[in-house]
Amino acid sequence: MEDGAESSSEVQTVSSDVPNTPKQELKKLLSFKVYKRRWFVLLVLCLLNCSNATIWLTFAPVADESAEFLNVTLEEINWLSLVYMAVAIPLSFGTTWMLDTLGLRITLILGAWLNMFGGLVRFFGKSEEQQYTIPYSAVMVGQTLGAIAQPLIVFAPTKLAALWFPDHQRATANMIASMSNPLGLLLANIISPMMVKTSTQIPTLLIAYAAPACVICFLATVGIRSSSPPTPPSASAESSGSEPFVQGIKLLLRNKAYLILLLCFGSGIAVFTCFSTLLQQILCVQGYTNDFAGVCGALFIVFGIVGAGALGLYVDKTKKFTEATKINLSFTALSSIAFSVVCLIPHQKAAVATVCSLLGFFGFSIYPVAMELSVECSYPVGEATSAGLIFVSGQVQSVLYILLLQALTKRLTDSPLSTCGGAVLSWKVPMLVMAGLISFFTCCFVIFFHTPYRRLLAEERATYGTKEGSISTVSESVPSVEKRTC
């Protein structure tokens, strides 16, 4: 049981009644401890993830005011968000190497400093004629620093969960850390329009986002004192990231189950990116306002966080990673099909809002569970490597999907209900294609994905001292190692 002292811990001890063999081939039974400090490290990661997301989406909800203040076009404002995607893809491999080689502490502290400098640099400007002006170049540099920090932060949840949390809390810890990112996106969508009514209020908004980044950087630098606890919380934590980076990549490329997850779940991430990016453009054609599109986006995120919380707790108790992912991915495909239909029908606010909520509830909840599943099916490859490559797959497919869907749009000559500011585009074909893509990859995943839970099996073998081929009989007091597979 935990108590207040730093050395205090919860102890999970396997019974010592197992008799030793004459050749001592039975492994020494271990006592695994967990520390209260793990919740502080998790809190810092959540705050950092949330702060980075708010810096990412600072300008999108107030694009017109931002363009006026910075004296640029809306396309240039869009690049302040797109730079995150452009930077994340090439830097992802370096990030996975850092997490698995240099450790969690150095990676998070570097991410915190980059995030803080990104928030501060955006405010660098000068006073002209009683008005404070900020050059677009300074804002872009700040956004780029934040973009460099993003993979350092986003890739950390699986690593933190593996190093600091016991097996019955890993999925929940991963869920909490992962869902702090969409929570940050939600806060940006609320705070930016609330604070900015005119373009002159943009500097105040930048200060509001930079201040928390400074506090979080201080907490990370001073509070995170080690990459891992003094003693491991589980058997797998002892060997976390034990495979060299290059060797780990080779193992992943030979792992059929992992490659299926990489492609299919990466496609799911791409569909959600398309949904978030294009939602307003899709709905305005049928007369839905920007405010309603914002409500649908908020429902998408809120119900996603609720679904992720429920599914994370369930998976932590049952360890049914594969079943949970297959079922939720199937409901996500059905929700995508429903959205491709209702988004084309005017005056159906209740139906559109309901479908967006369902899409978030089933779709968002998969993310942390699928990341844990990627570790289970690829162990002993480092957690950052296995989860990071899936993130890269999602980013690459996101770019391809957005380009494809935009290319499939058709300009409408007459659209009396439209509330779109510029050209009116038909999204009928793109939405059907998007629903078809997610349905195809869902079917592939449900049919072809099967894997043993390698990390759980390794922990059972380490805990009970069983070695394949080394012991013919184990004391009846030790439960048999059950092959966990789906």
C-alpha positions in Angstrom: 0.0 0.0 0.0 1.2 3.5 -0.8 2.2 6.0 1.9 3.6 9.5 1.8 7.3 8.8 1.9 9.3 8.9 -1.3 10.4 5.3 -0.9 6.9 4.2 -0.2 5.4 1.9 -2.7 2.8 -0.6 -3.6 4.4 -4.0 -3.7 3.2 -6.8 -5.9 5.0 -9.9 -4.7 4.7 -13.4 -6.1 4.4 -16.2 -3.5 7.8 -17.5 -2.4 6.5 -21.0 -1.9 7.9 -22.1 -5.3 10.6 -24.6 -4.7 14.0 -24.1 -6.2 15.3 -26.6 -8.7 18.7 -28.2 -8.1 20.2 -26.3 -11.1 18.4 -23.1 -10.0 16.9 -22.7 -13.4 13.8 -21.1 -11.9 14.2 -17.3 -12.1 14.4 -15.4 -8.9 10.9 -14.1 -8.1 10.8 -10.3 -8.1 9.0 -7.7 -6.0 7.6 -5.0 -8.3 7.0 -1.6 -6.8 5.1 1.5 -8.0 5.6 5.0 -6.6 3.4 8.0 -6.0 5.7 10.0 -8.2 4.2 8.3 -11.3 1.1 10.5 -11.0 3.2 13.7 -11.0 5.1 12.6 -14.1 1.8 11.7 -15.7 0.3 15.1 -14.7 3.3 16.9 -16.3 3.0 15.0 -19.5 -0.8 15.7 -19.7 -0.2 19.4 -19.1 2.6 19.5 -21.6 0.5 17.6 -24.2 -2.5 20.0 -23.6 -0.3 23.1 -23.8 1.3 22.0 -27.1 -2.1 21.3 -28.6 -3.3 24.8 -27.7 -0.2 26.4 -29.2 -0.8 24.3 -32.3 -4.4 25.4 -32.8 -4.1 29.0 -31.5 -5.0 30.8 -34.8 -7.4 28.4 -36.6 -10.5 29.4 -34.5 -9.8 33.1 -35.1 -8.3 32.8 -38.6 -9.8 36.1 -40.0 -8.6 38.2 -37.0 -5.2 36.5 -37.2 -4.8 37.2 -40.9 -5.8 40.9 -40.3 -3.4 41.3 -37.4 -0.4 39.6 -39.1 -1.3 41.2 -42.5 -1.3 37.9 -44.4 -3.7 35.7 -46.3 -5.9 32.9 -44.8 -3.7 30.3 -46.6 -0.7 31.6 -44.7 -2.7 31.3 -41.5 -3.5 27.7 -42.3 0.2 27.0 -42.6 0.7 27.9 -39.0 -1.2 24.7 -38.2 0.0 22.6 -41.1 3.6 23.1 -40.1 3.0 20.7 -37.3 2.2 17.9 -39.7 5.0 18.8 -42.0 7.6 18.8 -39.2 6.3 15.8 -37.3 6.8 13.2 -40.1 10.6 13.7 -40.7 11.4 14.1 -37.0 9.4 11.1 -35.8 12.2 8.6 -36.3 14.6 10.7 -34.3 12.1 11.1 -31.5 11.5 7.3 -31.2 15.3 6.9 -31.0 15.5 9.5 -28.2 12.8 8.0 -26.1 14.1 4.4 -26.3 17.8 5.4 -26.1 18.2 8.6 -24.1 15.2 8.1 -21.9 11.9 9.7 -21.0 13.3 12.5 -18.8 15.6 14.1 -21.3 12.9 13.8 -24.1 10.2 15.4 -22.0 12.4 18.2 -20.7 13.6 19.0 -24.2 10.0 19.0 -25.4 9.0 21.3 -22.6 11.7 23.8 -23.4 10.9 23.8 -27.1 7.2 24.2 -26.3 8.0 27.2 -24.0 10.3 28.9 -26.5 7.7 28.3 -29.2 5.1 30.1 -27.2 7.3 33.0 -26.2 8.9 33.6 -29.7 5.4 34.1 -31.2 5.1 37.3 -29.0 8.3 38.9 -30.2 7.4 42.2 -32.0 7.6 45.9 -31.7 5.4 48.9 -30.9 4.4 51.0 -33.9 2.1 54.0 -33.7 0.7 53.0 -30.3 0.0 49.5 -31.6 2.0 46.3 -30.9 2.8 44.4 -34.1 4.3 40.9 -34.5 5.9 39.8 -37.8 4.5 36.7 -39.4 8.0 35.2 -39.5 8.3 35.3 -35.7 5.0 33.5 -35.4 6.0 30.9 -37.9 9.3 30.3 -36.0 7.4 29.9 -32.8 4.9 27.4 -34.4 7.9 25.5 -35.9 9.5 25.1 -32.4 6.2 23.9 -31.1 6.0 21.5 -34.0 9.4 20.1 -33.2 8.3 19.6 -29.6 5.1 17.7 -30.6 6.5 14.3 -31.4 8.7 14.4 -28.3 5.4 14.8 -26.3 2.9 12.8 -28.3 5.1 9.7 -28.4 5.7 9.6 -24.7 2.5 8.1 -23.2 3.2 4.5 -24.1 6.8 4.8 -22.8 5.6 6.5 -19.5 2.9 3.9 -19.0 5.4 1.0 -19.5 8.1 2.4 -17.2 6.0 3.8 -14.3 2.7 1.9 -14.1 1.8 -1.7 -13.3 0.1 -3.8 -15.9 -3.4 -3.2 -14.5 -2.9 0.6 -14.9 -1.0 0.9 -18.2 -4.0 1.3 -20.5 -5.6 3.9 -18.2 -2.4 5.9 -17.9 -1.9 5.8 -21.7 -5.5 6.9 -22.2 -5.2 9.9 -19.8 -2.0 11.1 -21.3 -3.2 10.6 -24.9 -6.5 12.3 -24.4 -4.9 15.4 -23.0 -4.0 16.3 -26.6 -7.6 16.5 -27.9 -8.5 18.3 -24.7 -6.0 21.0 -25.6 -7.6 21.2 -29.0 -11.0 21.7 -27.4 -9.7 24.4 -25.1 -8.1 26.2 -28.0 -11.4 26.2 -29.9 -13.1 27.7 -26.8 -10.5 30.1 -25.5 -9.3 31.7 -28.8 -12.8 32.9 -29.9 -13.6 33.9 -26.4 -10.5 36.2 -26.0 -10.3 37.6 -29.5 -13.1 39.8 -30.7 -10.9 42.1 -32.7 -7.4 41.6 -34.3 -5.7 43.9 -31.7 -6.4 41.3 -29.1 -4.1 38.7 -30.7 -1.1 39.6 -28.6 -3.1 39.0 -25.4 -4.1 35.6 -26.7 -0.4 34.7 -27.3 0.5 35.7 -23.7 -2.4 33.6 -22.4 -1.0 30.5 -24.1 2.7 31.2 -23.4 2.3 31.7 -19.6 1.2 28.1 -18.9 3.9 26.7 -21.2 6.5 28.5 -19.0 5.0 27.0 -15.8 4.9 23.5 -17.3 8.5 23.8 -18.4 9.5 24.6 -14.9 7.6 21.6 -13.5 9.1 19.3 -16.0 12.7 20.5 -15.5 12.6 20.5 -11.7 10.0 17.8 -11.0 11.0 14.9 -13.4 14.2 13.6 -11.7 14.5 10.3 -13.5 13.4 8.5 -16.6 12.2 5.5 -14.6 11.4 4.7 -11.0 14.1 3.1 -8.7 12.5 -0.3 -9.1 10.3 -1.5 -12.0 6.5 -1.7 -11.7 6.4 -4.9 -13.9 8.7 -7.5 -15.4 8.5 -5.9 -18.9 9.6 -2.5 -17.5 13.0 -4.0 -16.7 13.7 -4.6 -20.4 11.7 -1.6 -21.8 13.4 -0.5 -25.0 16.0 -3.4 -24.7 16.2 -3.9 -28.5 18.5 -1.4 -30.3 16.7 1.1 -32.4 17.7 -0.2 -35.8 17.2 -3.8 -34.8 13.8 -2.9 -33.5 12.8 -1.4 -36.8 13.9 -4.6 -38.6 11.8 -6.7 -36.2 8.7 -4.5 -36.8 9.1 -4.8 -40.6 9.0 -8.6 -40.2 6.1 -8.6 -37.8 2.9 -9.3 -39.9 0.5 -8.4 -37.1 2.2 -5.1 -36.5 2.3 -4.2 -40.2 -1.5 -4.8 -40.4 -2.0 -2.6 -37.4 0.3 0.0 -38.8 -1.6 0.3 -42.1 -5.2 -0.1 -40.8 -5.0 2.0 -37.7 -2.9 4.6 -39.6 -5.8 4.8 -42.0 -8.2 5.4 -39.0 -6.0 8.3 -37.8 -6.0 9.8 -41.3 -9.8 9.7 -41.4 -10.1 11.5 -38.1 -7.6 14.1 -39.3 -9.7 14.6 -42.4 -12.9 14.9 -40.4 -11.4 17.5 -38.0 -9.8 19.5 -40.8 -12.7 19.5 -43.3 -15.7 19.5 -41.0 -16.6 23.2 -41.4 -16.1 23.1 -45.2 -18.4 20.0 -45.5 -21.2 21.3 -43.3 -21.4 24.9 -44.7 -22.6 23.6 -48.1 -25.9 22.5 -46.6 -26.4 25.7 -44.7 -24.9 24.8 -41.3 -23.2 27.7 -39.6 -19.6 27.9 -38.4 -21.0 27.9 -34.8 -22.8 24.6 -35.4 -19.7 23.1 -37.0 -17.8 24.2 -33.9 -20.4 22.5 -31.7 -20.0 19.3 -33.7 -16.3 19.4 -33.4 -16.6 19.9 -29.6 -19.0 17.0 -29.3 -16.6 14.8 -31.3 -13.8 15.5 -28.8 -15.8 15.4 -25.6 -17.5 12.1 -26.4 -14.1 10.8 -27.6 -12.6 11.5 -24.2 -15.5 9.9 -22.4 -15.3 6.8 -24.6 -11.5 6.6 -24.2 -11.9 6.7 -20.4 -14.5 3.9 -20.3 -12.6 1.7 -22.8 -9.2 2.3 -21.0 -10.6 1.1 -17.7 -12.3 -1.9 -19.3 -9.1 -3.0 -21.1 -7.0 -2.5 -18.0 -9.2 -5.1 -16.2 -9.8 -7.6 -19.0 -6.7 -7.2 -21.3 -8.9 -7.6 -24.3 -6.9 -5.2 -26.5 -7.7 -6.9 -29.8 -11.4 -7.4 -29.2 -11.9 -3.8 -28.0 -10.0 -2.4 -31.0 -11.9 -4.5 -33.6 -15.4 -3.8 -32.1 -14.8 0.0 -31.8 -13.2 0.2 -35.2 -16.2 -1.5 -36.7 -18.6 1.0 -35.0 -16.4 3.8 -36.2 -16.8 2.6 -39.8 -20.5 2.5 -39.4 -20.5 6.0 -37.9 -18.4 7.2 -40.9 -20.9 5.8 -43.3 -23.8 7.5 -41.4 -21.9 10.8 -41.4 -21.3 10.5 -45.2 -25.1 10.4 -45.6 -26.4 12.9 -43.0 -23.8 15.6 -43.8 -25.4 15.9 -47.3 -28.9 16.5 -45.9 -29.9 20.0 -44.9 -31.9 20.9 -41.7 -30.7 17.8 -39.8 -28.8 19.3 -36.9 -29.8 16.7 -34.4 -28.7 13.8 -36.7 -25.4 15.4 -37.6 -24.6 16.2 -34.0 -25.5 12.7 -32.9 -23.3 11.1 -35.6 -20.4 13.3 -34.8 -20.7 12.3 -31.1 -20.8 8.6 -32.0 -17.8 9.0 -34.3 -15.9 10.6 -31.5 -17.1 8.1 -28.9 -16.0 5.0 -30.8 -13.2 6.4 -32.9 -11.2 8.5 -30.3 -11.4 5.7 -27.7 -9.4 3.4 -29.9 -6.3 5.5 -30.0 -4.7 4.7 -26.6 -5.8 1.1 -26.7 -4.4 0.6 -30.2 -1.1 2.2 -29.0 -1.0 -0.3 -26.2 -1.8 -3.1 -28.6 1.1 -2.0 -30.8 3.4 -2.6 -27.9 1.9 -5.9 -27.0 2.2 -7.3 -30.5 5.8 -6.0 -31.1 7.5 -6.6 -27.7 10.5 -6.5 -26.9 10.8 -3.6 -29.4 10.8 -0.2 -27.6 7.4 1.3 -26.8 8.3 4.6 -28.5 9.4 2.9 -31.7 6.3 0.7 -32.0 3.8 3.5 -31.1 5.7 6.2 -33.0 5.7 4.5 -36.3 1.9 4.1 -36.1 1.7 7.9 -35.5 4.0 8.5 -38.6 1.8 6.2 -40.6 -1.3 8.2 -39.6 0.4 11.5 -40.5 1.5 10.3 -43.9 -1.9 8.8 -44.7 -3.5 12.0 -43.4 -1.7 14.1 -46.0 -2.6 11.7 -48.8 -6.2 11.5 -47.8 -6.7 15.3 -47.5 -5.1 15.7 -51.0 -7.3 12.9 -52.4 -10.5 14.2 -50.9 -9.9 17.8 -52.0 -9.1 16.5 -55.5 -12.4 14.7 -55.6 -14.5 17.8 -54.8 -16.6 19.4 -57.5 -17.4 23.1 -57.7 -21.2 23.9 -57.4 -22.7 26.6 -59.5 -25.9 26.9 -57.5 -26.2 26.3 -53.7 -28.9 28.5 -52.2 -28.4 27.1 -48.6 -24.6 27.6 -48.5 -23.0 29.5 -45.7 -19.5 29.0 -47.1 -17.5 32.2 -47.4 -15.8 31.4 -50.8 -16.3 28.8 -53.5 -19.0 26.2 -52.8 -17.8 22.6 -53.3 -19.7 19.4 -53.4 -18.3 16.9 -50.9 -20.7 14.0 -51.8 -18.1 11.8 -53.6 -15.2 12.6 -51.1 -17.4 11.6 -48.1 -18.4 8.3 -49.7 -14.8 7.6 -50.6 -13.7 8.4 -47.0 -16.4 6.0 -45.6 -15.3 3.4 -48.1 -11.6 3.7 -47.1 -12.3 3.3 -43.4 -14.7 0.4 -44.0 -12.2 -1.4 -46.2 -9.3 -1.1 -43.7 -11.6 -2.1 -40.8 -12.6 -5.3 -42.6 -8.9 -6.0 -43.3 -8.1 -5.5 -39.6 -11.0 -7.6 -38.3 -10.2 -10.5 -40.6 -6.4 -10.6 -40.7 -5.2 -9.2 -37.4 -4.2 -11.9 -34.9 -1.4 -11.7 -32.3 -0.3 -13.0 -29.0 0.2 -10.5 -26.3 3.9 -10.8 -26.1 4.5 -8.3 -23.3 2.0 -9.9 -21.0 3.4 -13.4 -21.8 6.9 -12.2 -21.0 5.7 -10.7 -17.7 4.1 -14.0 -16.7 7.2 -16.0 -17.6 9.4 -13.6 -15.7 7.1 -13.5 -12.7 6.6 -17.2 -12.3 10.1 -18.1 -13.5 9.0 -20.3 -16.4 11.5 -20.8 -19.2 10.5 -22.5 -22.3 12.4 -25.8 -22.5 14.2 -25.3 -19.2 11.7 -26.6 -16.7 9.6 -29.6 -17.3 7.5 -29.3 -14.1 6.6 -26.3 -12.0 5.2 -26.4 -8.6 1.4 -26.7 -8.4 1.4 -23.5 -6.4 2.4 -21.5 -9.5 -0.4 -20.8 -11.9 0.2 -21.9 -15.5 1.1 -19.3 -18.1 -1.9 -18.9 -20.3 -1.3 -18.1 -23.9 -3.0 -14.8 -24.4 -3.9 -14.4 -28.1 -6.6 -13.3 -30.4 
